[in-house]
Amino acid sequence: MPTDPRTQPLQFAYWVPNVSGGLVTSTIEQRTDWSYDYNRTLAQLAERNGFQYALSQVRYTASYGAEYQHESTSFSLALLLATERLKLIAAVHPGLWHPGVLAKWVATADHLSEGRVAVNVVSGWFKDEFRQLGEPWLEHDERYRRSGEFIQALRAIWTEDPAQLAGDFYRIRDFSLKPKPLSWPGRPHPEIFQGGNSSAARINGGRYSDWYFSNGKPFEGVIEQLDDLKRIAAEAGRTPPPRFGLNGFVIVRDTEAEAREQLREIIAKAHVEAVEGFGSAVKQAGQSTSDKQGMWADSSFEDLVQYNDGFRTQLIGTAEQVAERIIAYRKLGVDLILTAFLHYHEEIVRFGREVIPIVRELEIANGLDPVAIPESVSIPVAADVPALSAAR
């Protein structure tokens, strides 16, 4: 019987490169490919090297360096059937999916993979995807309100018989799903991930989702989001709060200087037009929030070269430095690190062989309890985290 994920150590995930262009919007060489053959090998390498999850991206049309895209749910299922332990998180858009149709797909995929499928509910930032398909484009907070109902509908369909939901966006009447997804203690239904930085995103995370994904953040940003999620969850009567996943682009090299030089070269070779176009689109989305706070609200050009602010997490340096920084985030309450790499095959193996073992040793040495989430957190002092020069 699979174990309760809350009793497990820090989890590791990676972004599936199922769209072209790699994980940085740069003309630098990226030995990464969006094909199925490449990704099948990558998934098998990842599960053999200490990774528990993989997140398939969702893009429906060419945009900002992503000329070609494989659809996330079908691609996730293919990777599930090519692996034995790896869990696949398929990103989906409410408004382009109906929750009942997705719930049925997930139930089937869950049985085929023996309980290894999950979903990431993405509220959307790219207006053209909806416009080109002739679907309504809601304003930011309404998109997240719809996503909240979408998550509630998934939960109801997976756990109730028959399911009922009377919402503003979805109405489920006496719907019975058979077979339902697999379940066991600690996992009553497939895991639901949801991300964002805005107040609306945090409300959904605190009230409804199992996991909350954050863009790359320094320590202060993680602390602020964790505190807010705990408050929202407590007000909703949820104990414990959702688990927390943090995005981070990883550059591990033999010396810190080499790692920093790699970062410098990535940014120096940025695809300026694509980065600026992406930045304009996402910042406009953030400005449409009720409180003018959203993902990418304070992202610089350099941050946006990695389109989920992965450089800001600063997983850049030697294996020891990166592991120590990961442990510093773990101490704050981070449950999962969502990674991306420049050259996936070789770098995911290196990360698994050099970084993850140090992380596991440091978890033991620091007496970290994987069940407990800290009641209060503080910013790590210099002694707790490796000194990284040339930080942003």
Buried (B, 14 or more C-beta within 10 A) or exposed (E): EBEEBEEBBBBBBBBBBBBBBBBBBBBBEBEBBBEBEBBBBBBBBBBBBBBBBBBBBBBBEBBBBBEEBBEBBBBBBBBBEBBEEBBBBBBBBBBBBBBBEBBBBBBBBBBEBEBBBBBBBBBBBBEEBBEEEEEEBBEBBBBBBBBBBBBBBBBBBBBBEEBEBEBEBBEBEEBEBEEBBBBEEEBEBBBBBBBBBBBBBBBBBBBBBBBBBBBBBBBEBBBEBBEBBBEBBEEEEBEEBBBBBBBBBBBBBEEBEEBBBBBEEBBEBBBEEBBBBBBEBBBBBBEBBEEEBBBBBBBEEBBBBBBBBBBBBBBBBBBBBBBBBBBBBBBBBBBBBBBBBBEBBEBBBBBBEBBBEBBBEBBEEEEBEBEEBEEEBEEBEEEBBBEBEEEE
